Amino acid sequence: MGKKLYITTAIPYANAKPHIGNAIDYLLADIWTRYQKQNGQDVRFQVGTDEHGNKIAAKAAEEGKTPQEFVDSMLSRFTDMMKAVNAEYTDFIRTTDVHHRAAVQYIWEKLQPYLYKKSYEGWYCVGHEAFFTDREAAETDGVCPDHQQPYQRISEENYYFKLSEFGPAIKEALETHKFDIVPEFRKNEILALIESGLQDISVSRSKKNLSWGIPVPGDDTQVMYVWIDALSNYLTVLGYPDQEGWREYWPADVQVVGKDILRFHAAIWPAMLLGLELPLPKKLLVHGHVHVGGAKMSKSVGNVVDPIEIITNYGVDAFRYYFSRHVPALDDGDFTWEKFETAYNNELANELGNLVSRISKMVISYQAGVVGDGIQAEHDSKPYHDAMRSFEFNRAIDEVWLSVRSLNQYLEEVKPWMIAKQQETDPDAEAHLAEVLAHAVGVLLQIATQLIPFLPDTSARIIALFKDGVVRGDPGVMFPKIYLHSTDPRRK
């Protein structure tokens, strides 16, 4: 086995069902994991749920449950989503786990030199679980625009973390690539934020305002706020600080986050690690948001796309294909049902599915299912690997599709069916045909190998179909045409 690698995903808040952004976290991390495993690496891949806080407590009370009963009842929604997108994770963490709670209290103790207590008065939004300045509250007439709830005036004494002290060290780590952020423009956003000066942050709440959380060691009036609790999961899931083996995987090679939580992962999290005297993660991979027809997804507009609905109707590899090829890994992307279905029918069904079907049927009918010993194909795969290594997964799958299209074109130009007809009159036709079909199978197997990280089920089917150079049985239709959101052109 190669080096021990570690990739993480952001842990979603367990107060509502998972959304497309969570599914993209799992998908991107899974593509990277499968690619690394394919290249002989040992990978740990973390997922989990963030289970403390007022929103959870309020939701639990609404349903007549204890907070723990409520988060237990939500858990399967997240594990179902991970399974649905076919994410091969190795480690699952819940922030209510006994080991995590104890480890976070240990982290709090270790960060003691950077913690201090002070009084704070401000406008508090329960929905955000955050304070807002007088100016911010005045601009929205004292009502939170996101939650349509008036801010509450709260004065309380909390613990603060000296985030302001860590700006120069984080900046230096970013500039020397000890800690990196892709894409580059996201890294520049963080450098600009550090330049403007990081502010100390409140990391606890009074127990009377936040009861559902990890108690602050040595102060029973305070409960830890989300930052130290949730961000620590990336370490505690490995067994930090007391279980064997965590050092073999830390620092993380890649941490996958959405752009909306970049600041927490690029400022607060590295500051915590520096305070703990631990190495920083090597890379933050920051993905954008998925819009629907150019508009932001929102429950009130009713344009929220449910990944489970896509997977149920079109299959998991169709979901993985669209969101790895047609939504860039490093920027915002767009989804409409029409675009999705067009990609499914034209690219997956016509271009790839038909290609597999044509080649296997020709090998069966012209060569009794036996692939000859002709030239095995070896396309230049450097652009594919370069794209994979730079996390431009959409560019990598574009490279694979160039091979799909050029193989279709090759068959149209060489016309194996015509060569087959010439076998009665031309003594060289049989050898020529064997060579053409062996070449086609060789290219197709290379395509299937490069699709392993993206379309694991499809690639496995193609590889199994031509296993040992013999095609056994009818391959069936790989991607049956589906017209739920468009019209079958043959009916026009």
Secondary structure, 3 states (H helix, E strand, C coil): CCCEEEEEECCCECCCCCCHHHHHHHHHHHHHHHHHHHCCCEEEEEEEEECCCHHHHHHHHHCCCCHHHHHHHHHHHHHHHHHHCCCCCCEEEECCCHHHHHHHHHHHHHCHHHEEEEEEEEEEECCCCEEECHHHHHHCCCEECCCCEECEEEEEEEEEECHHHHHHHHHHHHHCCCCEEECHHHHHHHHHHHHCCCCCEECEEECCCCCCCCECCCCCCEEECHHHHHHCHHHHCCCCCCCCCHHHHCCCCEEEEEHHHHHHHHHHHHHHHHHCCCCCCCEEEEECCEEECCECCCCCCCCCCCHHHHHHHHCHHHHHHHHHHHCCCCCCEEECHHHHHHHHHHHHHHHHHHHHHHHHHHHHHHHCCECCCCCCCCCCCHHHHHHHHCCCHHHHHHHHHHHHHHHHHHHHHHCHHHHHHHHHCCCCHHHHHHHHHHHHHHHHHHHHHHCCCCCHHHHHHHHHHCHHHECCCCCCCCCCCCCCCCCCHHHC
